[in-house]
Amino acid sequence: MKIGKKEKSGQLYKAILQLQDEEECYQFFQDLCTVAELRSMEQRFEVASLLDDGMIYNEILERTGASSATISRVNRSLNYGTGAYAQLFARIKDK
């Protein structure tokens, strides 16, 4: 599988699957990412969740502070991506 134009390394993804709880996950990502990277991923996930709930762009922009470009990019992933967001949201709603 490729990410962008490069072949992905499965090591990171396999390591993530070894995390046992939310605290371990939080600590791992704190070590792996900068604060800005974490905030960006958190914001994108929140935007995806709000879009999935049917919220409109302007409301999402006000609530999250995300740019319209970020909201549009996330929306494109929701509609034309791999389907991972939908799969994850369905699992979350089932719990």
C-alpha positions in Angstrom: 0.0 0.0 0.0 1.2 3.5 -0.8 0.8 6.7 1.2 1.1 9.6 -1.3 3.8 8.5 -3.7 5.8 6.4 -1.4 5.4 2.8 -0.1 4.3 2.8 3.5 6.2 1.2 6.3 3.9 -1.0 8.4 5.9 -0.6 11.6 4.1 2.5 12.8 0.6 1.1 12.2 1.5 -2.3 13.8 2.9 -0.4 16.8 -0.3 1.6 17.1 -2.3 -1.6 17.2 -0.3 -2.7 20.2 -1.5 0.2 22.4 -3.7 -1.1 25.1 -5.8 1.8 26.4 -6.5 5.5 25.9 -3.7 6.6 28.2 -1.0 4.6 26.4 -2.3 5.9 23.1 -2.2 9.5 24.4 1.4 9.0 25.7 2.6 7.4 22.5 1.2 10.2 20.3 2.7 12.8 22.6 6.1 11.3 22.1 5.6 10.8 18.4 4.1 14.1 17.4 4.5 17.7 18.0 1.8 19.6 19.8 0.8 21.3 16.5 0.5 17.9 14.8 -1.6 16.5 17.5 -3.9 19.6 17.5 -4.2 19.3 13.8 -5.2 15.7 13.9 -7.6 16.3 16.7 -9.2 19.2 14.8 -9.6 17.1 11.6 -11.2 14.3 13.5 -13.6 16.7 15.2 -14.4 18.3 11.8 -15.1 14.8 10.4 -17.3 13.9 13.2 -19.3 17.2 12.9 -19.6 16.7 9.1 -20.8 13.1 9.7 -23.4 14.5 12.1 -24.7 16.8 9.3 -23.3 20.1 10.5 -22.7 22.8 7.9 -19.3 24.4 7.1 -20.0 27.8 8.7 -21.0 26.1 12.0 -18.0 23.9 12.0 -15.7 26.8 11.2 -17.1 28.7 14.2 -17.1 25.7 16.6 -13.6 24.3 15.7 -11.7 27.3 14.2 -10.7 25.0 11.3 -10.1 26.8 8.0 -12.6 26.2 5.1 -9.7 24.5 3.3 -9.3 22.0 6.1 -13.1 21.4 6.3 -13.2 20.9 2.6 -10.3 18.4 2.7 -11.9 16.4 5.5 -15.2 16.4 3.6 -13.5 15.1 0.5 -12.0 12.3 2.6 -15.4 11.5 4.1 -17.0 11.3 0.7 -14.2 9.9 -1.6 -11.7 8.4 0.8 -11.2 4.9 1.9 -14.3 4.7 4.1 -12.2 4.5 7.3 -14.0 7.5 8.9 -17.4 5.9 8.3 -16.2 2.6 9.7 -14.8 4.2 12.8 -17.9 6.4 13.4 -20.1 3.3 13.1 -18.0 1.4 15.7 -18.1 4.4 18.0 -21.9 4.7 17.7 -22.3 1.0 18.4 -20.6 1.3 21.8 
